[in-house]
Amino acid sequence: MAKREIDLSLVDVENREMRLGSIISWDGSAEELVDNSRYELRSRDKRKSLEGCSGKKEKGCRLCELNMPFNQQTMCTHSIVGCQVGNIPDCILIEHSPIGCSAIHARFNLGYKMGLARRGKKIENIQIFSTNLLENDMVFGASDKLRQTILDAHNRFSPKAIFISMSCSTAIIGEDIESVAQEMEEELEIPIIPRFCEGFRSKHWITGFDISQHGIMRQIVNKHPQKQEDLINIIALWGTDYFTEILKPLGLRVNYMIDMASFDELAQASEAAVTATFCHALGSYMATALENEYGVPQVDAGQPYGFKGTDDWLRSIAKIMGKEDIIEEYIKAEHERVLPKIEALRKKLSGIKGFVATGSSYAHGMISVIRELGIEVDGSIVFHHDPVYDSGKSEQDTLKELVDTYGNIDHFTVSKTQQFQFYNLLNRVNPDFIIIRHNGLAPLAAKIGIPAFAMGDEHFPVGYDGIIRVGEALIEILARKKFGQVLKRHVKLPYTDWWLSQEDPFILARNPGILDEVAEPQLLESLTEDASPEASIIKSA
């Protein structure tokens, strides 16, 4: 696979759907998605002609996806930038937006404080300003308001850098945040970093991670690094520091990025000996940029989940560090240490069926862990799918590795946190539990009697001990199944019987006219009989 081009001379980032051919809507088996994602056949460079979505021969890097008529809920790139660069302790984020764009900050603040506590850092609030755009600002512009907000933030907090995030509103009126940033950077003599992350710019919220990392690479990372041969970058979220213990035999110090990382910790990323991540979907962009610009090699292996994934990940790091003999002894000892505990968990979890609903590459790792525990998985959701990552490394094809190592998944769905589909997706495989990262879907599972394990600590399943942690947690989760069954008897789902009876969660995409066909007679019935609220096909959850 070819490495993706990352141009740090540009202030903006190409969207994932253009750069990687990513999709948000698909349904089939994991094997089919692996086959359809073969980048070597769809490469822009080779210009192969394939049968495209239209059924005709097409050229280019396009993976077919199902086009749903609407989204019930989603995140946006603007929010992701908020939960990334807004979590850098000695920097400030200014959201150049109406105050409504900041409504999610209470949730982000909770996650930030929990992350600081997990890492043993000083607990504090996120430092995010809003320019609070009003009607007059939308008509006459708000550049002066942005300048004043930058000055206020600088005077009150003396940050080492200030980020500015573009919103839908400021994009619509054409605010020139780049020029304002350049002007104020000269005046204040600190990096002022504009981020073009308006919510409607990409259908993939994960593009917001790329946008955040791009700004850090351009204006914070040390351009003249002094190499630290014992430093490893781990591109991660808010999870507990399990990596330090795993990497201790290799004598490596962990430099976490970018949540909870200080300005200086981000700056030294270019000085590291190697870069790794807990999820290639999240970390591949920055890892590739560090490799391209500063020669910091990234791990050419999958992710540290399950036995094979952790083995390969450690061996790749050891090879880069020239410590391959040491790591083999460590891997052997770790297998012998954890295997008896895992065997005991397998017996307790025999006959159990699970379901994973998380981001793409993370889901591949999570499924690997629960299959190590002997748990059946014949259905899962990923919130988006990248046919290739920025590194272009075939070793990082985590979906293919999952299928090759643990077998196929019959129902492997790509769906962007759509509540109305979730019932049908769960109903067709009837799991005993779900593991989920975005908690908004968990209540629906509970309403149909399925206990949910909300994975709030992203690093929980990492490494050999991660298999044990997950197994022990699942035993506790399954003990609550009776509560779910009781709840199910007393809760009515906010969907019509027609929708709940559908076997195909993507029927609205495969048959675009069916919504009108079903809605009209039901609407007529509601007007002539009891005007029941169930007249609409799908109500908000």
Sequence and secondary structure as in RCSB ss.txt:
>XXXX:A:sequence
MAKREIDLSLVDVENREMRLGSIISWDGSAEELVDNSRYELRSRDKRKSLEGCSGKKEKGCRLCELNMPFNQQTM
CTHSIVGCQVGNIPDCILIEHSPIGCSAIHARFNLGYKMGLARRGKKIENIQIFSTNLLENDMVFGASDKLRQTI
LDAHNRFSPKAIFISMSCSTAIIGEDIESVAQEMEEELEIPIIPRFCEGFRSKHWITGFDISQHGIMRQIVNKHP
QKQEDLINIIALWGTDYFTEILKPLGLRVNYMIDMASFDELAQASEAAVTATFCHALGSYMATALENEYGVPQVD
AGQPYGFKGTDDWLRSIAKIMGKEDIIEEYIKAEHERVLPKIEALRKKLSGIKGFVATGSSYAHGMISVIRELGI
EVDGSIVFHHDPVYDSGKSEQDTLKELVDTYGNIDHFTVSKTQQFQFYNLLNRVNPDFIIIRHNGLAPLAAKIGI
PAFAMGDEHFPVGYDGIIRVGEALIEILARKKFGQVLKRHVKLPYTDWWLSQEDPFILARNPGILDEVAEPQLLE
SLTEDASPEASIIKSA
>XXXX:A:secstr
       TTSSS   HHHHT  BSEEEE HHHHHHHT HHHH TTTT EEE TTSSEEESS       S  S   
 HHHHHHHHGGG TTEEEEEES GGGGTTHHHHHHHHHHHHHHTT       EEE    HHHHHH  HHHHHHHH
HHHHHHH  SEEEEEE HHHHHTT  HHHHHHHHHHHH S EEEE   TTS S TTHHHHHHHHHHHHHTS SS 
   TTEEEEEE S    HHHHHGGGT EEEEEETT  HHHHHGGGG SEEEES HHHHHHHHHHHHHHH   B  
S  S HHHHHHHHHHHHHHHHT HHHHHHHHHHHHHHHHHHHHHHHHHTTT EEEEEE HHHHHHHHHHHHHTT 
EEEEEEES B SS TT  GGG HHHHHHHHH   SEEEEESS HHHHHHHHHTT  SEEEESSGGGHHHHHHTT 
 EEE  STTTT HHHHHHHHHHHHHHHHTTHHHHHHHHHT   SB HHHHT S TTHHHH TTHHHHHHHHHHHH
HHHTT  GGGSSB   
